Amino acid sequence: MIRSLAGVLLAAVMLGSAASSWAASPAYTYPEEFTRSGTMDGMGKDYVVINDQRYLLSKSLRVHTPQRPFSVLADVKVGDFVGVNVTGEGGGKLGVVEELWVLPNLRPVR
C-alpha cells in the first residue's frame, strides 16, 4: 500500500511540474524569418520607421507582442526591437508592413 501511495504521489508531482512548464510556454510561436528586423525608431498613423527606414502600414496589419498574439500598434513602443514582414519593396517604392512582431529580449548589434 505504501508503494502504491508513493507511486501516486510521484506521478502527481511529475504531472504538476509538467503542467507548470506548459503554462510558461508561449501560446504561439514566432516565425523563423522576417523580411526586416531592427529597432522601432518612430511611427505614425500609416507608417513606421525601423532602423531609419520608413515603411507604410497595411490596412490589414497584424501586430504580435510577447503578451498577446493579436495586438494593436499602440502596444508597440519606440525603442522596441521588432521583426516585420514587408511586401511591395523595390523600384523606389516604400515597402508595406503586413505583420509586425515585437521580439522579446533581443537588441540589434550596431
N, C-alpha and C positions, 0 to 999 in steps of 0.2 A: 504494500500500500504506500509506503514512504517513497519507493522508487517511482511509482506512477504519479504521485503528487509532485515529486521533484521534476519529472518529465513534463508535466503540465505547466509548472511554474517556469521552467526553462523555455518552453515553447511560447508562453505568454510574454516573457521578457524579450525574446527574439522578435516576435511579432510587433511588440511595442517599439523596438528600435527601428525596425523596417518602416513602420508607419510614420515615425518622426522624420526619417530621411526622405520618404515620399513627400511629406508635407513641405520640406525645404526645397524640393526640386521646382524649377520654374514651370509654370503652366504651359509654356510654349517655348520653342527654340528659335534661335536667331539663324538667319541664312548663313551659309558658309562664305559667301562672297557678296560684295556690294559694288555698284558701279563706281562710286566715290565714297571716301570717308575723310573725316577731319573734324576740326573744331568749328562749332557754330559761332560765326563772327557777328551775325546780325540777322534780323528777319523783319518782314513787313507783312501786309495783308495778303499779298500774292507772290512773295518771293522769300528766299533765304540766301544768306551768304555763308559759304563754307570754305575755309582756307582762302579767304579773299576772292572767291569766285561766286558770282551771282547765278542763282538758278530760279526759274519760275516754279510755282506750285501747281500741281494738277488739281483740277476741280474735284477729283475723286481721291485726293491724297489720303494715304493710310499712315498713321503715326503709331509707333510702338515704343513704350517705355519699359524699364525693368519692373515697374509696379503693375502695369496693365498692358495686355496685348493690343487693345484697341483704345487709343488715347486721342488727344487733340493737340494741335500745335501749341496751344497756350501752356501745355505741360513741359515744353522744351525751353531751356534757358540758354542765353548767350554764354558760351564757355563750355557747354556740354560737348562731349565727343560723340559724333553721330556717323552712322553709315546710311547711305542713300542709294536708291535705285533710280537712275536717271534715263529718260528716253529723249530722242529728238535732238541730240547734240550734234554739232558739226556744221561746217559751211557758214560759220559766223552766227549761227542760231544759238540762243540760250537753251540749255537743257531743261527738261521739265521733271521735277521730282515727283515720282509716283508713290514711293514708300520712303519713310524716314524712321530710322531705328536709333534710339538713344542707347549707346553702348556703355554698359556699367564698368567702372573701374579701369577704363582704358584712356590713355592720353597719347597723342601722337609724338613721335620723335622728330624734333625740329633742329 
